[in-house]
Amino acid sequence: MQATLSLKGRALKYLAAREHSRSELMRKLAPHAEAQAEIERVLDELQQRGCLSEERFVASVVHRRAAGHGVARIRQELSLKGITADQMRAALEELQPSELARAHAVWVRRFGSPATDPREQGRQVRFLMARGFSGEVVRRVNCRSPSTPPLPTIRTDPSLRRLVPARLDRCPVLQRRLVHGGYHA
């Protein structure tokens, strides 16, 4: 016979796997609670102890999604998880300057070369738009000509270095590719 977890135990189990927003935990704990007040009490206690933090949750989502998604997609994901506009504003403003470089990196990983016909160009535009990049950014990525100056890379713009996953530092093969120009971010 398996013992059932308390609400606090379940919440800690969810938080051990990854950061959660308060509303996300409320939704996950609701089937296991007899009253909503019981869930509120547990979440208040976890928030007081520092186990539950909306700021950490926002930073976690932004860190996970920044390399492959635009600001609009990240904003949508955060709002679906119950984060208010005020809570996400600072993190998303920080991403805005690197939007073009991130969109270009996603485009290079997926396509690598400019579209040769209107159908392919539409496909590339839809792909980037679905990833949450703004129309202006998508247009600039899609209309790049060989004479256009290159986009900033990790080597030329150190502020983009933080967008590269931490595991890159531990992998010599990826480091060589980074140093020799195989990756752009």
C-alpha positions as CSV (number, residue, x, y, z in Angstrom):
1,M,0.0,0.0,0.0
2,Q,1.4,3.4,-1.1
3,A,1.1,6.4,1.3
4,T,-0.5,9.5,-0.2
5,L,1.4,12.7,-0.1
6,S,0.2,15.8,1.8
7,L,-0.5,18.9,-0.2
8,K,2.7,20.4,0.9
9,G,4.6,17.3,-0.1
10,R,3.0,17.3,-3.5
11,A,3.8,21.0,-4.0
12,L,7.4,20.4,-3.0
13,K,7.6,17.5,-5.4
14,Y,6.4,19.7,-8.3
15,L,8.8,22.5,-7.3
16,A,11.7,20.1,-7.1
17,A,11.2,19.2,-10.7
18,R,11.0,22.8,-12.0
19,E,9.8,26.2,-11.0
20,H,6.0,26.7,-11.0
21,S,3.8,29.8,-10.8
22,R,1.4,30.1,-7.9
23,S,-1.6,29.6,-10.2
24,E,0.0,26.5,-11.8
25,L,0.5,24.9,-8.4
26,M,-3.1,25.8,-7.4
27,R,-4.4,24.0,-10.5
28,K,-2.2,21.0,-9.9
29,L,-3.1,20.7,-6.2
30,A,-6.8,21.3,-6.6
31,P,-7.8,17.6,-7.2
32,H,-6.0,16.6,-4.0
33,A,-7.4,19.2,-1.7
34,E,-10.7,19.3,0.1
35,A,-10.9,23.1,0.3
36,Q,-9.3,26.0,-1.7
37,A,-8.3,27.6,1.6
38,E,-6.1,24.6,2.4
39,I,-4.2,25.1,-0.9
40,E,-3.8,28.9,-0.2
41,R,-2.4,28.2,3.2
42,V,0.2,25.7,1.8
43,L,1.2,28.1,-1.0
44,D,1.5,31.0,1.4
45,E,3.8,29.0,3.6
46,L,6.0,28.0,0.7
47,Q,6.1,31.5,-0.6
48,Q,7.2,32.8,2.9
49,R,9.9,30.2,3.0
50,G,11.2,31.2,-0.4
51,C,10.3,27.8,-2.1
52,L,7.8,29.5,-4.4
53,S,8.8,32.6,-6.2
54,E,7.1,34.2,-9.2
55,E,10.3,36.1,-10.1
56,R,12.3,32.8,-10.2
57,F,9.5,31.2,-12.3
58,V,9.6,34.1,-14.8
59,A,13.4,34.0,-15.0
60,S,13.3,30.2,-15.5
61,V,10.8,30.4,-18.4
62,V,12.7,33.2,-20.1
63,H,16.0,31.3,-19.8
64,R,14.5,28.1,-21.2
65,R,12.6,29.8,-24.1
66,A,14.8,32.7,-25.1
67,A,17.1,30.9,-27.5
68,G,14.3,29.6,-29.7
69,H,11.3,31.9,-29.2
70,G,10.4,35.5,-29.5
71,V,9.1,37.9,-26.9
72,A,5.4,37.5,-28.0
73,R,5.5,33.7,-27.5
74,I,7.2,33.9,-24.1
75,R,4.7,36.6,-23.0
76,Q,1.8,34.4,-24.0
77,E,3.3,31.4,-22.2
78,L,3.8,33.4,-19.0
79,S,0.3,34.9,-19.1
80,L,-1.2,31.4,-19.6
81,K,0.6,30.3,-16.4
82,G,-1.0,33.2,-14.4
83,I,1.8,35.7,-14.5
84,T,0.8,39.4,-14.6
85,A,2.2,41.9,-17.0
86,D,4.0,43.8,-14.2
87,Q,5.8,40.6,-13.1
88,M,7.0,39.8,-16.6
89,R,7.8,43.3,-17.9
90,A,11.4,43.6,-16.8
91,A,12.4,40.1,-18.0
92,L,10.9,40.7,-21.4
93,E,12.4,44.1,-21.8
94,E,15.8,42.6,-21.3
95,L,15.1,40.2,-24.2
96,Q,14.0,42.9,-26.7
97,P,17.4,44.1,-27.8
98,S,18.5,40.6,-28.8
99,E,15.3,39.7,-30.7
100,L,16.8,40.1,-34.2
101,A,19.9,38.1,-33.4
102,R,17.8,35.3,-31.7
103,A,15.4,35.2,-34.7
104,H,18.3,35.0,-37.1
105,A,19.9,32.1,-35.1
106,V,16.6,30.2,-35.2
107,W,16.2,30.8,-38.9
108,V,19.8,29.6,-39.6
109,R,19.3,26.5,-37.5
110,R,16.0,25.7,-39.3
111,F,16.6,26.9,-42.9
112,G,20.2,28.1,-43.4
113,S,19.6,29.7,-46.8
114,P,17.3,32.3,-48.2
115,A,14.0,31.3,-49.8
116,T,14.2,30.7,-53.5
117,D,10.5,31.1,-54.2
118,P,7.4,32.8,-52.6
119,R,6.1,29.5,-51.2
120,E,9.3,28.8,-49.3
121,Q,9.5,32.4,-48.2
122,G,6.0,32.2,-46.8
123,R,6.9,28.9,-45.0
124,Q,9.9,30.6,-43.4
125,V,7.9,33.7,-42.4
126,R,5.2,31.5,-40.8
127,F,7.8,29.5,-38.9
128,L,9.3,32.6,-37.3
129,M,5.9,34.2,-36.6
130,A,4.8,31.0,-34.9
131,R,7.9,31.1,-32.7
132,G,6.7,34.5,-31.4
133,F,9.0,36.9,-33.3
134,S,7.5,40.2,-34.3
135,G,6.6,41.0,-37.9
136,E,9.4,43.6,-38.2
137,V,12.0,41.2,-36.9
138,V,10.8,38.4,-39.3
139,R,10.9,40.8,-42.2
140,R,14.4,41.9,-41.4
141,V,15.6,38.3,-41.0
142,N,13.9,37.2,-44.2
143,C,15.0,40.2,-46.3
144,R,18.7,39.9,-45.5
145,S,20.9,40.2,-48.6
146,P,24.6,39.1,-48.9
147,S,25.6,42.8,-48.9
148,T,23.9,43.4,-45.5
149,P,26.3,43.6,-42.6
150,P,26.4,40.4,-40.5
151,L,24.3,40.1,-37.4
152,P,26.0,40.2,-34.0
153,T,27.3,36.8,-32.9
154,I,28.4,35.6,-29.6
155,R,32.0,36.5,-30.5
156,T,31.2,40.1,-31.4
157,D,28.5,40.8,-28.8
158,P,29.3,39.5,-25.3
159,S,25.7,40.4,-24.1
160,L,24.4,37.5,-26.2
161,R,26.7,35.0,-24.4
162,R,24.2,34.6,-21.6
163,L,21.6,33.2,-24.1
164,V,23.8,30.1,-24.8
165,P,23.0,27.2,-22.6
166,A,25.3,26.6,-19.7
167,R,26.1,23.1,-20.9
168,L,28.0,24.7,-23.8
169,D,30.8,25.5,-21.3
170,R,31.2,21.8,-20.5
171,C,31.3,20.5,-24.1
172,P,34.5,20.9,-26.0
173,V,32.9,20.1,-29.4
174,L,30.4,22.8,-29.0
175,Q,33.1,25.2,-27.8
176,R,35.1,24.6,-30.9
177,R,32.1,25.3,-33.1
178,L,31.4,28.4,-31.2
179,V,35.0,29.7,-31.5
180,H,35.3,28.8,-35.1
181,G,32.0,30.4,-36.2
182,G,29.7,27.4,-36.3
183,Y,27.0,29.0,-34.1
184,H,25.5,32.4,-34.2
185,A,23.2,33.7,-31.5
